[in-house]
């Protein structure tokens, strides 16, 4: 059995400038998974850097309020919302609430640096 405690996962700034803690990744743990799973935090008033992945991604909002941008679409997201981000979609999220925006990111197949494009 593998149990990863969030508090024991190293915090780092991701390429999109969110605060990330990687929970599960098949290249870093002996897991038979296609996807990677991470916990993300975006402080109040901050916006992630626009980026795209060649893979699909899902955000699951845990707390806070955000304005999700995928290609030309924009929608408010709140706790309990799951957001599907298709491969190659240009995306970013803005914390428009009054508390940190906390969400889970699932990338399938698992996230790899070479699959991500950051737009400046």
C-alpha positions as CSV (number, residue, x, y, z in Angstrom):
1,X,0.0,0.0,0.0
2,X,1.3,3.5,-0.9
3,X,-0.1,6.4,1.0
4,X,1.3,9.9,0.3
5,X,0.7,12.6,2.9
6,X,0.4,16.0,1.4
7,X,2.4,17.5,4.3
8,X,5.3,15.2,3.4
9,X,5.3,16.2,-0.3
10,X,7.9,18.9,-1.2
11,X,6.4,22.2,-2.3
12,X,7.7,23.9,-5.4
13,X,6.8,26.6,-7.9
14,X,5.5,24.9,-11.1
15,X,6.2,26.2,-14.6
16,X,2.8,28.0,-14.6
17,X,3.7,29.7,-11.2
18,X,1.2,27.7,-9.1
19,X,2.5,26.3,-5.8
20,X,2.5,22.6,-6.4
21,X,3.0,19.4,-4.4
22,X,3.3,16.2,-6.5
23,X,1.3,13.4,-4.8
24,X,1.6,10.5,-7.4
25,X,3.7,10.1,-10.5
26,X,4.4,6.7,-12.2
27,X,8.0,7.8,-13.1
28,X,8.8,8.6,-9.4
29,X,7.0,5.8,-7.6
30,X,6.5,2.1,-8.4
31,X,2.9,2.6,-9.6
32,X,0.9,1.2,-12.4
33,X,-0.7,4.5,-13.4
34,X,-1.1,6.4,-16.6
35,X,-1.7,9.7,-14.9
36,X,0.1,12.0,-12.4
37,X,-1.7,13.7,-9.5
38,X,-0.7,17.0,-7.8
39,X,-2.1,19.5,-5.3
40,X,-2.0,23.1,-6.4
41,X,-2.4,26.4,-4.6
42,X,-2.8,29.8,-6.1
43,X,-2.7,32.8,-3.7
44,X,-5.5,35.5,-3.7
45,X,-5.4,37.8,-6.7
46,X,-2.7,35.7,-8.5
47,X,-3.0,34.2,-12.0
48,X,-1.2,31.1,-13.3
49,X,1.0,31.6,-16.4
50,X,-0.8,30.7,-19.6
51,X,0.4,27.3,-20.8
52,X,-0.7,24.2,-22.7
53,X,0.0,20.5,-22.4
54,X,0.1,17.9,-25.2
55,X,-1.9,15.7,-22.8
56,X,-5.3,16.1,-21.1
57,X,-5.7,17.5,-17.7
58,X,-8.4,17.8,-15.0
59,X,-8.6,20.3,-12.2
60,X,-10.8,19.5,-9.2
61,X,-11.5,22.6,-7.1
62,X,-11.2,22.0,-3.4
63,X,-11.5,25.5,-2.0
64,X,-11.6,29.1,-3.2
65,X,-13.0,30.7,-6.3
66,X,-11.3,30.9,-9.7
67,X,-11.8,32.2,-13.2
68,X,-10.8,29.4,-15.5
69,X,-9.6,30.2,-19.0
70,X,-9.4,27.5,-21.7
71,X,-8.7,28.7,-25.2
72,X,-11.3,31.4,-25.8
73,X,-13.7,30.3,-23.0
74,X,-13.9,31.7,-19.5
75,X,-15.9,30.3,-16.6
76,X,-16.0,30.8,-12.8
77,X,-15.1,27.6,-10.8
78,X,-15.8,26.8,-7.2
79,X,-15.4,24.0,-4.7
80,X,-16.7,20.7,-6.1
81,X,-16.2,21.7,-9.8
82,X,-14.2,19.4,-12.1
83,X,-12.7,21.1,-15.1
84,X,-11.6,19.1,-18.2
85,X,-8.7,20.7,-20.1
86,X,-8.2,19.0,-23.6
87,X,-4.8,18.3,-25.0
88,X,-3.1,21.4,-26.6
89,X,-5.6,23.8,-25.1
90,X,-4.1,27.2,-24.0
91,X,-5.1,27.6,-20.3
92,X,-4.7,29.6,-17.2
93,X,-6.6,30.2,-14.0
94,X,-7.1,33.4,-11.9
95,X,-7.9,33.4,-8.2
96,X,-10.8,35.9,-8.1
97,X,-11.8,34.9,-4.5
98,X,-10.8,36.1,-1.1
99,X,-8.9,32.9,0.0
100,X,-6.2,30.7,-1.6
101,X,-7.5,28.7,-4.6
102,X,-6.7,25.1,-3.9
103,X,-7.2,22.4,-6.5
104,X,-6.0,18.9,-7.6
105,X,-4.5,18.5,-11.0
106,X,-4.6,15.1,-12.8
107,X,-2.6,14.8,-16.0
108,X,-3.1,11.8,-18.3
109,X,-0.7,10.5,-19.5
110,X,1.5,11.6,-16.6
111,X,3.0,15.1,-16.7
112,X,6.4,15.5,-18.4
113,X,8.3,18.8,-18.8
114,X,8.6,18.2,-22.6
115,X,4.8,18.0,-23.0
116,X,4.3,21.6,-21.6
117,X,4.5,24.9,-23.4
118,X,4.7,28.1,-21.2
119,X,3.5,31.3,-22.9
120,X,5.0,34.6,-21.7
